[in-house]
Amino acid sequence: MVRLHRCVVIGAGVLGASVAARLAETGMHVTLMEAGQPGRGTSRWSFAWVNSNDKGPRPYHDLNHAGLRAWARLAPALDGAAWYRPAGNLEVAASAAGRAELAARVRRLTGWGYPARLIDAAEAAQIEHALRPPGPDAMTAWFPDEAYLLTEPLIERLIARAAAHGATLLAGEQGRVTGLDAAPGRAPTVRTAGGAVLAADQVVCCAGRWTPGLAALAGAAGTVPLVAWNTPGSPAPALVVRAGPVTPAAPVRLLHAPGIFLRPHPGGLLHLEAPDTPVDLHTPEAELRHRADELLRRARRTVRGLDEARVVAYQVCVRPLPADEVSIVGRLPGAGWLYVAVTHSGVTLAAHLSRHIAAELVSGEPSAELAPYRPDRFAGDGYPCSREVIGRGLPAPDVRRDS
Ligand SMILES: Cc1cc2nc3c(=O)[nH]c(=O)nc-3n(C[C@H](O)[C@H](O)[C@H](O)COP(=O)(O)OP(=O)(O)OC[C@H]3O[C@@H](n4cnc5c(N)ncnc54)[C@H](O)[C@@H]3O)c2cc1C
């Protein structure tokens, strides 16, 4: 096969691995660069719920809904048994406000052609045997097409697919990008901590929360505004807990109940998160441990099978949160040779976004579906964000040094 272009993809999380696999399949000569180990960034600890359950506005809902379908299509061709879990999602609301919001959401989603319905307690118990009966006033909804992904085996398979099409993975110091340049009329160059200099026709940055630092290296500081994740009180970090063992009847569904979100995790564990656990990268260890135990107590109140369970692992994990909360995908103003893709909901979106990104890079034709997500929407100060943002007033944290 003739190698048409040399393409460097920075970051081997779920998004970069997906983009690398798609580009390699087209015949591009792909080098995937990873500062640590593949799949060990945000993707590793993600709840990894594939959904468009509460995403707005409508075009962003549609983008995420397309994300669900893209994983369902890819799974049979990529050993989906190892990573694709089309388990469906149950949501329980208890308060009056919660019930009203859930009923309105189910109505809206149904109107948008998204499978969702309210169910009674008997059907909820049939769908999820481990669910403790919610109170008599509770309302339950069922979202049958939603899924979760096991990101580590998925990313392994995406990288193996890229490699089968000729891609090279550089990881650790060999893969840590420390310089990005493009002299006029010359191919962009990518420098690594290992001292290598790679020339490329295309450079795609999928470095998740570290993307603003890489944009700054390319001389485009401030063009990728993410919610500042390393300041005290930032909303970007979240506490993730893994607990087990679960016996005898482990839950099989995704479950959202008051104060607790959970899903099965390999090794007989549950993955737990909560909507209201205010932690950040400065929270003391003892407080994290205390909050992790509290999540397990909430899970016990929601599902059976956790009598013997203990907290096995916990981690503060950081969402890459664009300032206006929707994806940033495309060429950077002021450094058009650098294409970036950074998003929350990256697990939901990676299969679908990567198909569009590869098509744009190969054909040069802009994708109409990606038009609302271009980085140039942040030019000027008019975009909506009331939070502290990297690149506007706050410097980007240094490019990734840890693994
Ligand atoms: C608690 C939590 C729950 C979430 N739940 C969901 C959910 O239910 N559903 C959903 O769709 N999304 C969810 N998300 C968001 C989702 O996990 C992320 O959007 C997604 O994992 C981002 O993937 P990524 O590949 O862009 O980034 P990452 O997985 O962070 O990968 C980026 C990679 O870039 C590498 N890198 C950084 N700097 C450099 C450099 N200089 N050189 C080379 N490599 C570099 C990093 O080492 C890293 O491996 C959640 C996030 C969190 C934190």
The ligand as a Gaussian input file, in Angstrom:
#p B3LYP/6-31G(d) Opt

LIG

0 1
 C      -14.932000      10.532000      36.827000
 C      -15.178000      10.577000      35.340000
 C      -16.301000       9.947000      34.817000
 C      -16.528000      10.021000      33.449000
 N      -17.620000       9.362000      32.959000
 C      -17.826000       9.348000      31.634000
 C      -18.905000       8.592000      31.121000
 O      -19.642000       7.966000      31.866000
 N      -19.086000       8.578000      29.777000
 C      -18.251000       9.269000      28.925000
 O      -18.461000       9.222000      27.724000
 N      -17.214000       9.993000      29.398000
 C      -16.984000      10.050000      30.720000
 N      -15.941000      10.749000      31.223000
 C      -15.080000      11.506000      30.300000
 C      -14.158000      10.578000      29.540000
 O      -13.582000       9.648000      30.423000
 C      -13.084000      11.395000      28.837000
 O      -13.718000      12.329000      27.994000
 C      -12.166000      10.507000      28.004000
 O      -11.621000       9.448000      28.760000
 C      -11.053000      11.353000      27.430000
 O      -10.243000      10.502000      26.642000
 P       -8.963000      11.088000      25.936000
 O       -8.408000      10.011000      25.092000
 O       -9.319000      12.386000      25.275000
 O       -8.001000      11.511000      27.145000
 P       -7.064000      10.589000      28.081000
 O       -7.663000       9.270000      28.333000
 O       -6.704000      11.414000      29.263000
 O       -5.799000      10.371000      27.158000
 C       -4.897000      11.425000      26.880000
 C       -3.513000      10.820000      26.798000
 O       -2.613000      11.844000      26.364000
 C       -1.382000      11.568000      26.967000
 N       -0.519000      12.766000      26.949000
 C       -0.671000      13.891000      27.677000
 N        0.333000      14.752000      27.418000
 C        1.130000      14.147000      26.509000
 C        2.344000      14.527000      25.852000
 N        2.956000      15.709000      26.104000
 N        2.906000      13.659000      24.960000
 C        2.314000      12.459000      24.687000
 N        1.175000      12.050000      25.315000
 C        0.576000      12.886000      26.195000
 C       -1.762000      11.155000      28.381000
 O       -0.711000      10.421000      29.000000
 C       -3.004000      10.336000      28.147000
 O       -2.739000       8.934000      28.079000
 C      -15.644000      10.711000      32.589000
 C      -14.517000      11.316000      33.128000
 C      -14.280000      11.252000      34.492000
 C      -13.068000      11.898000      35.052000

